[in-house]
Amino acid sequence: MDEFSNEGWVMKRNGWLRRDFNLGALSVALLGTLRLSSASAQQSVITSTGQGMEGEITSTGPHRRRGQPYPGQVPPPSSAPPPGTVPAATILVLGDSLSAEYGIPRGKGWVALLADKLQAERPDVRVVNASISGDTTAGGRARLPAMLDQVRPVQVVIELGGNDALRGLDLNSTQNNLEAMIQACRAVNARVVLVGMQIPPNYGPDYSAKFSVMFANLAKKYRTGHVPFFLKGIADAPDATAQFQPDRIHPKAEAHPRMLANVWPEIKKNL
């Protein structure tokens, strides 16, 4: 088995050699990526037409009829739907750069692919992507209440926590933030899909193991949907290097259909 190097890490698991992220490069990249304030993010929910900079909050949904607002325009919670229309159920995705189409063309990320899939299979369901590159569970926790009030989702996909671990943040704090977000969703009767991640053992096997099992424990405690490993089949693939952008951090556009495949069964089950 290869030794640790500056180009990544390799670990033996279930008989496979597994190459994953370079933590040094990852930390620098994530800390330097775009961050939006809560106020800016809030405004993006209202004004975005579904296209824009990486990290912008976008809304996609059924095609509008004449007289309807554009799909990216979220009406105030108290407003009534236009006459002759059926209000769309909404899935809110709260994530980081893995869900914000970092480094890939707009419309090629797994959330956009999810919207396309729902348009074909469930046109009554729309997707609001509230993912911001570099976000942590603390950032998501701060943004979520306003998002729940505006969007009124039936389901929330929480894809956060990776940046917490890569910064070596206290896992108790990460768990508390995730728990608060789950409770906030349950308070408005929104189902939750918790997207789990794994990290390289560079921070120590104990930290890595506790981080991974944290998602499963919370999903079991609150009976949420649970994706054990968001990047399964990508980061642990024999050709893992080919699945990532040159930074060896973010998956290429070609990997995003597999990311959707990892999440879709839980989203479908919780609709």
Sequence and secondary structure as in RCSB ss.txt:
>XXXX:A:sequence
MDEFSNEGWVMKRNGWLRRDFNLGALSVALLGTLRLSSASAQQSVITSTGQGMEGEITSTGPHRRRGQPYPGQVP
PPSSAPPPGTVPAATILVLGDSLSAEYGIPRGKGWVALLADKLQAERPDVRVVNASISGDTTAGGRARLPAMLDQ
VRPVQVVIELGGNDALRGLDLNSTQNNLEAMIQACRAVNARVVLVGMQIPPNYGPDYSAKFSVMFANLAKKYRTG
HVPFFLKGIADAPDATAQFQPDRIHPKAEAHPRMLANVWPEIKKNL
>XXXX:A:secstr
    BTTBEEEEETTEEEEE  HHHHHHHHHHS    HHHHHHHHHH  S  STT  EEE S   TTS  TT   
 TT    TT    EEEEEEE TTTTTTTS TT SHHHHHHHHHHHH TTEEEEE   TT  HHHHHHHHHHHHHH
H  SEEEEE  HHHHHTT  HHHHHHHHHHHHHHHHHTT EEEEE     GGG HHHHHHHHHHHHHHHHHHT E
EES TTTTTTTSTTGGGGB TTSSSB GGGHHHHHHHHHHHHHHT 
